[in-house]
């Protein structure tokens, strides 16, 4: 059985792909029954779309694969705490578990919309936190 760390490393790979495209380096994977069924990385610059966050793209892909809007048997792994928009989508999709790496005190849902997720959604934070945070920190330092 794969661990949270394993799947977070897969999300980190997605974040690195975003970084290669000069996107904010956030990556996500959706896991269902121990298998990655969807992947996403930020594509807001490439698509000129403020909603093209890694989580949103992964959720859309997973729902399409499963032919349904509810992802009740799925876990979302994302390198950075979801924003309010993504938390809303996670809630509407009824994802059963969210695992994130680095917290986001400026935009994260836990500060601004702590009840946005479905009431049954379980949350685990801080998985590979330093690696996830370092990608973000290095990206924004390179922009200054």
C-alpha positions, -999 to +999 in steps of 0.1 A: +000+000+000+013+034-009+017+061+017+007+098+019+043+107+013+044+086-019+014+103-034+026+137-022+058+131-041+037+125-072+019+158-066+054+174-062+063+161-096+032+179-110+043+210-092+078+208-108+061+205-142+043+237-135+076+253-125+091+243-158+063+263-176+069+293-153+036+287-135+032+289-097+045+254-087+015+237-073+006+201-082-022+177-074-031+141-078-064+123-072-062+088-058-091+063-059-087+028-045-050+031-043-045+043-078-038+077-092-067+085-115-060+122-122-032+147-121-031+185-123-006+213-122-012+250-123-020+262-158-034+297-151-007+315-173-008+290-201-046+289-204-051+326-194-076+312-169-076+322-132-096+290-124-069+267-139-055+257-105-039+223-101-068+210-079-095+222-102-079+205-132-073+173-113-109+173-100-123+178-135-102+150-149-111+126-121-148+133-125-146+128-162-128+095-158-153+083-132-183+096-152-197+114-122-194+146-103-190+131-069-155+118-058-166+103-025-141+075-026-112+097-036-083+115-019-068+147-033-031+153-027-020+188-033+013+205-026-001+237-011-033+242+010-062+248-014-076+283-018-112+291-012-122+285-048-106+251-048-120+242-014-155+250-027-149+226-056-136+200-033-167+204-011-191+201-041-172+170-054-175+155-019-139+143-019-135+121+011-100+132+021-076+161+013-039+159+020-018+189+015+018+198+020+025+235+028+000+258+045-010+290+028-017+317+055-024+343+028-049+325+006-056+291+022-092+279+029-085+272+066-081+309+073-109+322+050-134+294+046-127+266+071-162+251+065-160+251+027-152+213+025-179+187+028-186+180+064-173+144+061-141+153+044-110+145+064-079+167+061-042+159+067-017+188+065+020+191+066+029+160+044+064+168+030+057+204+041+093+217+037+097+203+002+064+218-009+071+252+008+106+254-006+092+251-042+069+280-036+095+301-017+121+296-044+097+304-072+086+337-056+121+347-047+132+342-083+104+367-093+116+395-071 
